[in-house]
Amino acid sequence: MSQEEIERNPEYSIFTLNLRPTFDFVQELLSLGETAEVLAPKTLRKEIARIGKTVWKRNG
């Protein structure tokens, strides 16, 4: 895996990571809750959104 910080300011930081998204990585992203947003790839962004919606429906 390689990681690079693209942008940093007082409100947020943007990182690029080159890796294969594993189950453990997805779980790590989800553990960050609303403090993290997946920008790309779209497939991972959609998967995180799908999981979030499912959790919200079950707890809503």
Predicted model as a PDB file, atoms N, CA, C, CB and O in Angstrom, pLDDT in the B-factor column:
MODEL        1                                                                  
ATOM      1  N   MET A   1       0.845  -1.173   0.000  1.00 81.00           N  
ATOM      2  CA  MET A   1       0.000   0.000   0.000  1.00 81.00           C  
ATOM      3  C   MET A   1       0.890   1.236   0.000  1.00 81.00           C  
ATOM      4  CB  MET A   1      -0.962  -0.002   1.218  1.00 81.00           C  
ATOM      5  O   MET A   1       1.930   1.270   0.658  1.00 81.00           O  
ATOM      6  N   SER A   2       0.474   2.228  -0.733  1.00 91.00           N  
ATOM      7  CA  SER A   2       1.145   3.526  -0.664  1.00 91.00           C  
ATOM      8  C   SER A   2       0.104   4.582  -0.309  1.00 91.00           C  
ATOM      9  CB  SER A   2       1.864   3.872  -2.016  1.00 91.00           C  
ATOM     10  O   SER A   2      -1.069   4.470  -0.667  1.00 91.00           O  
ATOM     11  N   GLN A   3       0.555   5.595   0.392  1.00 93.00           N  
ATOM     12  CA  GLN A   3      -0.346   6.651   0.877  1.00 93.00           C  
ATOM     13  C   GLN A   3       0.331   7.998   0.658  1.00 93.00           C  
ATOM     14  CB  GLN A   3      -0.708   6.446   2.394  1.00 93.00           C  
ATOM     15  O   GLN A   3       1.533   8.149   0.876  1.00 93.00           O  
ATOM     16  N   GLU A   4      -0.461   8.972   0.224  1.00 96.00           N  
ATOM     17  CA  GLU A   4       0.060  10.315   0.027  1.00 96.00           C  
ATOM     18  C   GLU A   4      -0.992  11.330   0.450  1.00 96.00           C  
ATOM     19  CB  GLU A   4       0.477  10.538  -1.446  1.00 96.00           C  
ATOM     20  O   GLU A   4      -2.161  11.216   0.082  1.00 96.00           O  
ATOM     21  N   GLU A   5      -0.573  12.312   1.220  1.00 96.00           N  
ATOM     22  CA  GLU A   5      -1.489  13.385   1.598  1.00 96.00           C  
ATOM     23  C   GLU A   5      -1.506  14.402   0.458  1.00 96.00           C  
ATOM     24  CB  GLU A   5      -1.062  14.057   2.961  1.00 96.00           C  
ATOM     25  O   GLU A   5      -0.468  14.937   0.070  1.00 96.00           O  
ATOM     26  N   ILE A   6      -2.706  14.658  -0.072  1.00 95.00           N  
ATOM     27  CA  ILE A   6      -2.877  15.546  -1.214  1.00 95.00           C  
ATOM     28  C   ILE A   6      -3.167  16.977  -0.758  1.00 95.00           C  
ATOM     29  CB  ILE A   6      -4.007  15.037  -2.117  1.00 95.00           C  
ATOM     30  O   ILE A   6      -2.668  17.939  -1.342  1.00 95.00           O  
ATOM     31  N   GLU A   7      -3.972  17.103   0.285  1.00 96.00           N  
ATOM     32  CA  GLU A   7      -4.386  18.424   0.754  1.00 96.00           C  
ATOM     33  C   GLU A   7      -4.633  18.383   2.253  1.00 96.00           C  
ATOM     34  CB  GLU A   7      -5.653  18.904   0.011  1.00 96.00           C  
ATOM     35  O   GLU A   7      -5.137  17.390   2.778  1.00 96.00           O  
ATOM     36  N   ARG A   8      -4.277  19.462   2.939  1.00 96.00           N  
ATOM     37  CA  ARG A   8      -4.541  19.568   4.384  1.00 96.00           C  
ATOM     38  C   ARG A   8      -4.919  21.013   4.700  1.00 96.00           C  
ATOM     39  CB  ARG A   8      -3.289  19.116   5.234  1.00 96.00           C  
ATOM     40  O   ARG A   8      -4.284  21.962   4.241  1.00 96.00           O  
ATOM     41  N   ASN A   9      -5.966  21.144   5.492  1.00 95.00           N  
ATOM     42  CA  ASN A   9      -6.356  22.450   6.019  1.00 95.00           C  
ATOM     43  C   ASN A   9      -7.016  22.210   7.370  1.00 95.00           C  
ATOM     44  CB  ASN A   9      -7.324  23.217   5.031  1.00 95.00           C  
ATOM     45  O   ASN A   9      -7.169  21.054   7.764  1.00 95.00           O  
ATOM     46  N   PRO A  10      -7.411  23.245   8.093  1.00 96.00           N  
ATOM     47  CA  PRO A  10      -7.979  23.044   9.433  1.00 96.00           C  
ATOM     48  C   PRO A  10      -9.269  22.213   9.465  1.00 96.00           C  
ATOM     49  CB  PRO A  10      -8.249  24.376  10.052  1.00 96.00           C  
ATOM     50  O   PRO A  10      -9.609  21.647  10.504  1.00 96.00           O  
ATOM     51  N   GLU A  11      -9.980  22.138   8.355  1.00 94.00           N  
ATOM     52  CA  GLU A  11     -11.260  21.425   8.337  1.00 94.00           C  
ATOM     53  C   GLU A  11     -11.150  19.976   7.885  1.00 94.00           C  
ATOM     54  CB  GLU A  11     -12.219  22.142   7.444  1.00 94.00           C  
ATOM     55  O   GLU A  11     -11.936  19.141   8.334  1.00 94.00           O  
ATOM     56  N   TYR A  12     -10.209  19.653   7.020  1.00 93.00           N  
ATOM     57  CA  TYR A  12     -10.109  18.295   6.496  1.00 93.00           C  
ATOM     58  C   TYR A  12      -8.740  18.044   5.865  1.00 93.00           C  
ATOM     59  CB  TYR A  12     -11.214  18.040   5.471  1.00 93.00           C  
ATOM     60  O   TYR A  12      -7.963  18.967   5.619  1.00 93.00           O  
ATOM     61  N   SER A  13      -8.476  16.773   5.615  1.00 95.00           N  
ATOM     62  CA  SER A  13      -7.299  16.350   4.864  1.00 95.00           C  
ATOM     63  C   SER A  13      -7.763  15.395   3.776  1.00 95.00           C  
ATOM     64  CB  SER A  13      -6.229  15.676   5.794  1.00 95.00           C  
ATOM     65  O   SER A  13      -8.728  14.656   3.964  1.00 95.00           O  
ATOM     66  N   ILE A  14      -7.083  15.410   2.651  1.00 95.00           N  
ATOM     67  CA  ILE A  14      -7.378  14.478   1.561  1.00 95.00           C  
ATOM     68  C   ILE A  14      -6.133  13.614   1.335  1.00 95.00           C  
ATOM     69  CB  ILE A  14      -7.794  15.245   0.239  1.00 95.00           C  
ATOM     70  O   ILE A  14      -5.024  14.120   1.166  1.00 95.00           O  
ATOM     71  N   PHE A  15      -6.354  12.299   1.337  1.00 95.00           N  
ATOM     72  CA  PHE A  15      -5.289  11.338   1.101  1.00 95.00           C  
ATOM     73  C   PHE A  15      -5.608  10.520  -0.131  1.00 95.00           C  
ATOM     74  CB  PHE A  15      -5.089  10.425   2.319  1.00 95.00           C  
ATOM     75  O   PHE A  15      -6.775  10.308  -0.462  1.00 95.00           O  
ATOM     76  N   THR A  16      -4.582  10.069  -0.800  1.00 95.00           N  
ATOM     77  CA  THR A  16      -4.758   9.068  -1.841  1.00 95.00           C  
ATOM     78  C   THR A  16      -4.046   7.808  -1.361  1.00 95.00           C  
ATOM     79  CB  THR A  16      -4.198   9.564  -3.236  1.00 95.00           C  
ATOM     80  O   THR A  16      -2.914   7.860  -0.881  1.00 95.00           O  
ATOM     81  N   LEU A  17      -4.731   6.681  -1.501  1.00 94.00           N  
ATOM     82  CA  LEU A  17      -4.159   5.402  -1.119  1.00 94.00           C  
ATOM     83  C   LEU A  17      -4.218   4.475  -2.325  1.00 94.00           C  
ATOM     84  CB  LEU A  17      -4.908   4.787   0.103  1.00 94.00           C  
ATOM     85  O   LEU A  17      -5.249   4.377  -2.990  1.00 94.00           O  
ATOM     86  N   ASN A  18      -3.134   3.810  -2.599  1.00 94.00           N  
ATOM     87  CA  ASN A  18      -3.103   2.827  -3.678  1.00 94.00           C  
ATOM     88  C   ASN A  18      -3.072   1.447  -3.042  1.00 94.00           C  
ATOM     89  CB  ASN A  18      -1.869   3.047  -4.629  1.00 94.00           C  
ATOM     90  O   ASN A  18      -2.051   1.008  -2.512  1.00 94.00           O  
ATOM     91  N   LEU A  19      -4.222   0.771  -3.107  1.00 93.00           N  
ATOM     92  CA  LEU A  19      -4.354  -0.548  -2.489  1.00 93.00           C  
ATOM     93  C   LEU A  19      -5.550  -1.283  -3.073  1.00 93.00           C  
ATOM     94  CB  LEU A  19      -4.497  -0.423  -0.960  1.00 93.00           C  
ATOM     95  O   LEU A  19      -6.352  -0.715  -3.815  1.00 93.00           O  
ATOM     96  N   ARG A  20      -5.647  -2.532  -2.731  1.00 92.00           N  
ATOM     97  CA  ARG A  20      -6.832  -3.311  -3.045  1.00 92.00           C  
ATOM     98  C   ARG A  20      -7.737  -3.266  -1.834  1.00 92.00           C  
ATOM     99  CB  ARG A  20      -6.475  -4.778  -3.436  1.00 92.00           C  
ATOM    100  O   ARG A  20      -7.341  -3.699  -0.752  1.00 92.00           O  
ATOM    101  N   PRO A  21      -8.961  -2.745  -1.997  1.00 91.00           N  
ATOM    102  CA  PRO A  21      -9.834  -2.634  -0.826  1.00 91.00           C  
ATOM    103  C   PRO A  21     -10.295  -4.002  -0.330  1.00 91.00           C  
ATOM    104  CB  PRO A  21     -11.045  -1.769  -1.154  1.00 91.00           C  
ATOM    105  O   PRO A  21     -11.108  -4.666  -0.974  1.00 91.00           O  
ATOM    106  N   THR A  22      -9.774  -4.406   0.804  1.00 95.00           N  
ATOM    107  CA  THR A  22     -10.148  -5.674   1.418  1.00 95.00           C  
ATOM    108  C   THR A  22     -11.320  -5.454   2.372  1.00 95.00           C  
ATOM    109  CB  THR A  22      -8.944  -6.300   2.165  1.00 95.00           C  
ATOM    110  O   THR A  22     -11.709  -4.320   2.649  1.00 95.00           O  
ATOM    111  N   PHE A  23     -11.864  -6.541   2.861  1.00 95.00           N  
ATOM    112  CA  PHE A  23     -12.939  -6.470   3.855  1.00 95.00           C  
ATOM    113  C   PHE A  23     -12.472  -5.669   5.066  1.00 95.00           C  
ATOM    114  CB  PHE A  23     -13.389  -7.894   4.287  1.00 95.00           C  
ATOM    115  O   PHE A  23     -13.204  -4.815   5.567  1.00 95.00           O  
ATOM    116  N   ASP A  24     -11.251  -5.941   5.538  1.00 96.00           N  
ATOM    117  CA  ASP A  24     -10.726  -5.231   6.708  1.00 96.00           C  
ATOM    118  C   ASP A  24     -10.602  -3.732   6.450  1.00 96.00           C  
ATOM    119  CB  ASP A  24      -9.366  -5.802   7.103  1.00 96.00           C  
ATOM    120  O   ASP A  24     -10.882  -2.929   7.340  1.00 96.00           O  
ATOM    121  N   PHE A  25     -10.188  -3.350   5.253  1.00 95.00           N  
ATOM    122  CA  PHE A  25     -10.066  -1.933   4.918  1.00 95.00           C  
ATOM    123  C   PHE A  25     -11.441  -1.265   4.920  1.00 95.00           C  
ATOM    124  CB  PHE A  25      -9.386  -1.758   3.544  1.00 95.00           C  
ATOM    125  O   PHE A  25     -11.595  -0.160   5.441  1.00 95.00           O  
ATOM    126  N   VAL A  26     -12.428  -1.928   4.345  1.00 95.00           N  
ATOM    127  CA  VAL A  26     -13.794  -1.384   4.339  1.00 95.00           C  
ATOM    128  C   VAL A  26     -14.296  -1.227   5.767  1.00 95.00           C  
ATOM    129  CB  VAL A  26     -14.752  -2.298   3.529  1.00 95.00           C  
ATOM    130  O   VAL A  26     -14.929  -0.221   6.090  1.00 95.00           O  
ATOM    131  N   GLN A  27     -14.027  -2.193   6.619  1.00 95.00           N  
ATOM    132  CA  GLN A  27     -14.438  -2.106   8.019  1.00 95.00           C  
ATOM    133  C   GLN A  27     -13.758  -0.932   8.715  1.00 95.00           C  
ATOM    134  CB  GLN A  27     -14.116  -3.414   8.754  1.00 95.00           C  
ATOM    135  O   GLN A  27     -14.374  -0.244   9.530  1.00 95.00           O  
ATOM    136  N   GLU A  28     -12.493  -0.706   8.392  1.00 95.00           N  
ATOM    137  CA  GLU A  28     -11.764   0.423   8.973  1.00 95.00           C  
ATOM    138  C   GLU A  28     -12.381   1.747   8.537  1.00 95.00           C  
ATOM    139  CB  GLU A  28     -10.280   0.372   8.571  1.00 95.00           C  
ATOM    140  O   GLU A  28     -12.532   2.657   9.352  1.00 95.00           O  
ATOM    141  N   LEU A  29     -12.736   1.862   7.269  1.00 94.00           N  
ATOM    142  CA  LEU A  29     -13.405   3.074   6.775  1.00 94.00           C  
ATOM    143  C   LEU A  29     -14.729   3.287   7.500  1.00 94.00           C  
ATOM    144  CB  LEU A  29     -13.643   2.985   5.251  1.00 94.00           C  
ATOM    145  O   LEU A  29     -15.039   4.397   7.930  1.00 94.00           O  
ATOM    146  N   LEU A  30     -15.501   2.220   7.631  1.00 94.00           N  
ATOM    147  CA  LEU A  30     -16.796   2.333   8.298  1.00 94.00           C  
ATOM    148  C   LEU A  30     -16.643   2.727   9.763  1.00 94.00           C  
ATOM    149  CB  LEU A  30     -17.558   1.020   8.193  1.00 94.00           C  
ATOM    150  O   LEU A  30     -17.501   3.414  10.317  1.00 94.00           O  
ATOM    151  N   SER A  31     -15.557   2.294  10.385  1.00 94.00           N  
ATOM    152  CA  SER A  31     -15.351   2.629  11.795  1.00 94.00           C  
ATOM    153  C   SER A  31     -15.106   4.126  11.991  1.00 94.00           C  
ATOM    154  CB  SER A  31     -14.176   1.832  12.358  1.00 94.00           C  
ATOM    155  O   SER A  31     -15.253   4.637  13.102  1.00 94.00           O  
ATOM    156  N   LEU A  32     -14.737   4.822  10.936  1.00 94.00           N  
ATOM    157  CA  LEU A  32     -14.507   6.265  11.013  1.00 94.00           C  
ATOM    158  C   LEU A  32     -15.810   7.051  10.988  1.00 94.00           C  
ATOM    159  CB  LEU A  32     -13.617   6.715   9.870  1.00 94.00           C  
ATOM    160  O   LEU A  32     -15.822   8.253  11.251  1.00 94.00           O  
ATOM    161  N   GLY A  33     -16.905   6.368  10.670  1.00 90.00           N  
ATOM    162  CA  GLY A  33     -18.217   7.005  10.666  1.00 90.00           C  
ATOM    163  C   GLY A  33     -18.285   8.165   9.697  1.00 90.00           C  
ATOM    164  O   GLY A  33     -17.758   8.101   8.586  1.00 90.00           O  
ATOM    165  N   GLU A  34     -18.944   9.227  10.134  1.00 90.00           N  
ATOM    166  CA  GLU A  34     -19.142  10.376   9.249  1.00 90.00           C  
ATOM    167  C   GLU A  34     -17.914  11.265   9.142  1.00 90.00           C  
ATOM    168  CB  GLU A  34     -20.307  11.194   9.728  1.00 90.00           C  
ATOM    169  O   GLU A  34     -17.946  12.284   8.452  1.00 90.00           O  
ATOM    170  N   THR A  35     -16.831  10.896   9.817  1.00 93.00           N  
ATOM    171  CA  THR A  35     -15.620  11.716   9.736  1.00 93.00           C  
ATOM    172  C   THR A  35     -14.808  11.437   8.476  1.00 93.00           C  
ATOM    173  CB  THR A  35     -14.757  11.482  10.956  1.00 93.00           C  
ATOM    174  O   THR A  35     -13.834  12.138   8.203  1.00 93.00           O  
ATOM    175  N   ALA A  36     -15.197  10.422   7.706  1.00 93.00           N  
ATOM    176  CA  ALA A  36     -14.463  10.073   6.485  1.00 93.00           C  
ATOM    177  C   ALA A  36     -15.414   9.995   5.304  1.00 93.00           C  
ATOM    178  CB  ALA A  36     -13.716   8.734   6.657  1.00 93.00           C  
ATOM    179  O   ALA A  36     -16.583   9.638   5.455  1.00 93.00           O  
ATOM    180  N   GLU A  37     -14.910  10.328   4.141  1.00 94.00           N  
ATOM    181  CA  GLU A  37     -15.685  10.220   2.906  1.00 94.00           C  
ATOM    182  C   GLU A  37     -14.794   9.605   1.832  1.00 94.00           C  
ATOM    183  CB  GLU A  37     -16.232  11.618   2.451  1.00 94.00           C  
ATOM    184  O   GLU A  37     -13.670  10.057   1.611  1.00 94.00           O  
ATOM    185  N   VAL A  38     -15.300   8.583   1.176  1.00 96.00           N  
ATOM    186  CA  VAL A  38     -14.579   7.967   0.062  1.00 96.00           C  
ATOM    187  C   VAL A  38     -14.924   8.749  -1.197  1.00 96.00           C  
ATOM    188  CB  VAL A  38     -14.943   6.440  -0.094  1.00 96.00           C  
ATOM    189  O   VAL A  38     -16.092   8.861  -1.569  1.00 96.00           O  
ATOM    190  N   LEU A  39     -13.905   9.285  -1.844  1.00 94.00           N  
ATOM    191  CA  LEU A  39     -14.117  10.062  -3.067  1.00 94.00           C  
ATOM    192  C   LEU A  39     -14.007   9.189  -4.308  1.00 94.00           C  
ATOM    193  CB  LEU A  39     -13.113  11.207  -3.148  1.00 94.00           C  
ATOM    194  O   LEU A  39     -14.723   9.410  -5.285  1.00 94.00           O  
ATOM    195  N   ALA A  40     -13.129   8.213  -4.283  1.00 94.00           N  
ATOM    196  CA  ALA A  40     -12.908   7.328  -5.424  1.00 94.00           C  
ATOM    197  C   ALA A  40     -12.240   6.059  -4.917  1.00 94.00           C  
ATOM    198  CB  ALA A  40     -12.039   8.021  -6.527  1.00 94.00           C  
ATOM    199  O   ALA A  40     -11.591   6.095  -3.872  1.00 94.00           O  
ATOM    200  N   PRO A  41     -12.373   4.963  -5.603  1.00 95.00           N  
ATOM    201  CA  PRO A  41     -13.151   4.763  -6.825  1.00 95.00           C  
ATOM    202  C   PRO A  41     -14.647   4.734  -6.532  1.00 95.00           C  
ATOM    203  CB  PRO A  41     -12.730   3.466  -7.516  1.00 95.00           C  
ATOM    204  O   PRO A  41     -15.077   4.487  -5.405  1.00 95.00           O  
ATOM    205  N   LYS A  42     -15.408   4.988  -7.555  1.00 96.00           N  
ATOM    206  CA  LYS A  42     -16.869   5.042  -7.391  1.00 96.00           C  
ATOM    207  C   LYS A  42     -17.435   3.745  -6.845  1.00 96.00           C  
ATOM    208  CB  LYS A  42     -17.533   5.364  -8.714  1.00 96.00           C  
ATOM    209  O   LYS A  42     -18.404   3.764  -6.086  1.00 96.00           O  
ATOM    210  N   THR A  43     -16.848   2.621  -7.220  1.00 96.00           N  
ATOM    211  CA  THR A  43     -17.360   1.333  -6.740  1.00 96.00           C  
ATOM    212  C   THR A  43     -17.246   1.233  -5.220  1.00 96.00           C  
ATOM    213  CB  THR A  43     -16.600   0.170  -7.405  1.00 96.00           C  
ATOM    214  O   THR A  43     -18.169   0.755  -4.560  1.00 96.00           O  
ATOM    215  N   LEU A  44     -16.127   1.677  -4.664  1.00 96.00           N  
ATOM    216  CA  LEU A  44     -15.961   1.640  -3.209  1.00 96.00           C  
ATOM    217  C   LEU A  44     -16.865   2.674  -2.551  1.00 96.00           C  
ATOM    218  CB  LEU A  44     -14.488   1.891  -2.819  1.00 96.00           C  
ATOM    219  O   LEU A  44     -17.459   2.402  -1.508  1.00 96.00           O  
ATOM    220  N   ARG A  45     -16.975   3.846  -3.145  1.00 96.00           N  
ATOM    221  CA  ARG A  45     -17.861   4.892  -2.620  1.00 96.00           C  
ATOM    222  C   ARG A  45     -19.299   4.380  -2.539  1.00 96.00           C  
ATOM    223  CB  ARG A  45     -17.792   6.163  -3.507  1.00 96.00           C  
ATOM    224  O   ARG A  45     -19.983   4.592  -1.537  1.00 96.00           O  
ATOM    225  N   LYS A  46     -19.754   3.706  -3.594  1.00 97.00           N  
ATOM    226  CA  LYS A  46     -21.113   3.158  -3.616  1.00 97.00           C  
ATOM    227  C   LYS A  46     -21.292   2.057  -2.574  1.00 97.00           C  
ATOM    228  CB  LYS A  46     -21.442   2.615  -5.006  1.00 97.00           C  
ATOM    229  O   LYS A  46     -22.343   1.964  -1.940  1.00 97.00           O  
ATOM    230  N   GLU A  47     -20.266   1.222  -2.397  1.00 96.00           N  
ATOM    231  CA  GLU A  47     -20.342   0.139  -1.421  1.00 96.00           C  
ATOM    232  C   GLU A  47     -20.456   0.694   0.000  1.00 96.00           C  
ATOM    233  CB  GLU A  47     -19.111  -0.776  -1.538  1.00 96.00           C  
ATOM    234  O   GLU A  47     -21.262   0.208   0.793  1.00 96.00           O  
ATOM    235  N   ILE A  48     -19.665   1.695   0.317  1.00 96.00           N  
ATOM    236  CA  ILE A  48     -19.726   2.321   1.641  1.00 96.00           C  
ATOM    237  C   ILE A  48     -21.106   2.961   1.845  1.00 96.00           C  
ATOM    238  CB  ILE A  48     -18.595   3.388   1.802  1.00 96.00           C  
ATOM    239  O   ILE A  48     -21.691   2.841   2.922  1.00 96.00           O  
ATOM    240  N   ALA A  49     -21.620   3.634   0.824  1.00 95.00           N  
ATOM    241  CA  ALA A  49     -22.945   4.261   0.911  1.00 95.00           C  
ATOM    242  C   ALA A  49     -24.028   3.197   1.100  1.00 95.00           C  
ATOM    243  CB  ALA A  49     -23.236   5.102  -0.359  1.00 95.00           C  
ATOM    244  O   ALA A  49     -24.948   3.384   1.896  1.00 95.00           O  
ATOM    245  N   ARG A  50     -23.922   2.087   0.376  1.00 95.00           N  
ATOM    246  CA  ARG A  50     -24.908   1.003   0.490  1.00 95.00           C  
ATOM    247  C   ARG A  50     -24.929   0.454   1.910  1.00 95.00           C  
ATOM    248  CB  ARG A  50     -24.598  -0.130  -0.514  1.00 95.00           C  
ATOM    249  O   ARG A  50     -25.999   0.257   2.487  1.00 95.00           O  
ATOM    250  N   ILE A  51     -23.766   0.210   2.466  1.00 94.00           N  
ATOM    251  CA  ILE A  51     -23.681  -0.323   3.827  1.00 94.00           C  
ATOM    252  C   ILE A  51     -24.264   0.683   4.815  1.00 94.00           C  
ATOM    253  CB  ILE A  51     -22.213  -0.659   4.198  1.00 94.00           C  
ATOM    254  O   ILE A  51     -25.021   0.316   5.713  1.00 94.00           O  
ATOM    255  N   GLY A  52     -23.907   1.949   4.644  1.00 90.00           N  
ATOM    256  CA  GLY A  52     -24.445   2.994   5.536  1.00 90.00           C  
ATOM    257  C   GLY A  52     -25.948   3.072   5.498  1.00 90.00           C  
ATOM    258  O   GLY A  52     -26.591   3.203   6.540  1.00 90.00           O  
ATOM    259  N   LYS A  53     -26.526   2.992   4.300  1.00 93.00           N  
ATOM    260  CA  LYS A  53     -27.985   3.034   4.163  1.00 93.00           C  
ATOM    261  C   LYS A  53     -28.628   1.830   4.833  1.00 93.00           C  
ATOM    262  CB  LYS A  53     -28.387   3.088   2.684  1.00 93.00           C  
ATOM    263  O   LYS A  53     -29.670   1.957   5.475  1.00 93.00           O  
ATOM    264  N   THR A  54     -28.014   0.670   4.687  1.00 94.00           N  
ATOM    265  CA  THR A  54     -28.560  -0.538   5.305  1.00 94.00           C  
ATOM    266  C   THR A  54     -28.565  -0.403   6.819  1.00 94.00           C  
ATOM    267  CB  THR A  54     -27.753  -1.776   4.883  1.00 94.00           C  
ATOM    268  O   THR A  54     -29.552  -0.744   7.471  1.00 94.00           O  
ATOM    269  N   VAL A  55     -27.473   0.088   7.380  1.00 90.00           N  
ATOM    270  CA  VAL A  55     -27.394   0.283   8.838  1.00 90.00           C  
ATOM    271  C   VAL A  55     -28.433   1.294   9.290  1.00 90.00           C  
ATOM    272  CB  VAL A  55     -25.981   0.750   9.258  1.00 90.00           C  
ATOM    273  O   VAL A  55     -29.104   1.080  10.299  1.00 90.00           O  
ATOM    274  N   TRP A  56     -28.576   2.395   8.555  1.00 89.00           N  
ATOM    275  CA  TRP A  56     -29.533   3.440   8.909  1.00 89.00           C  
ATOM    276  C   TRP A  56     -30.962   2.885   8.904  1.00 89.00           C  
ATOM    277  CB  TRP A  56     -29.415   4.631   7.933  1.00 89.00           C  
ATOM    278  O   TRP A  56     -31.743   3.183   9.808  1.00 89.00           O  
ATOM    279  N   LYS A  57     -31.306   2.081   7.892  1.00 92.00           N  
ATOM    280  CA  LYS A  57     -32.650   1.503   7.811  1.00 92.00           C  
ATOM    281  C   LYS A  57     -32.924   0.577   8.973  1.00 92.00           C  
ATOM    282  CB  LYS A  57     -32.830   0.753   6.503  1.00 92.00           C  
ATOM    283  O   LYS A  57     -34.035   0.560   9.504  1.00 92.00           O  
ATOM    284  N   ARG A  58     -31.919  -0.202   9.380  1.00 92.00           N  
ATOM    285  CA  ARG A  58     -32.123  -1.139  10.473  1.00 92.00           C  
ATOM    286  C   ARG A  58     -32.266  -0.429  11.818  1.00 92.00           C  
ATOM    287  CB  ARG A  58     -30.974  -2.124  10.528  1.00 92.00           C  
ATOM    288  O   ARG A  58     -32.943  -0.925  12.719  1.00 92.00           O  
ATOM    289  N   ASN A  59     -31.635   0.716  11.946  1.00 87.00           N  
ATOM    290  CA  ASN A  59     -31.643   1.422  13.233  1.00 87.00           C  
ATOM    291  C   ASN A  59     -32.565   2.631  13.240  1.00 87.00           C  
ATOM    292  CB  ASN A  59     -30.246   1.860  13.586  1.00 87.00           C  
ATOM    293  O   ASN A  59     -32.723   3.292  14.266  1.00 87.00           O  
ATOM    294  N   GLY A  60     -33.170   2.919  12.103  1.00 72.00           N  
ATOM    295  CA  GLY A  60     -33.997   4.133  11.989  1.00 72.00           C  
ATOM    296  C   GLY A  60     -35.366   3.958  12.427  1.00 72.00           C  
ATOM    297  O   GLY A  60     -36.155   4.902  12.379  1.00 72.00           O  
TER     298      GLY A  60                                                      
ENDMDL                                                                          
END                                                                             
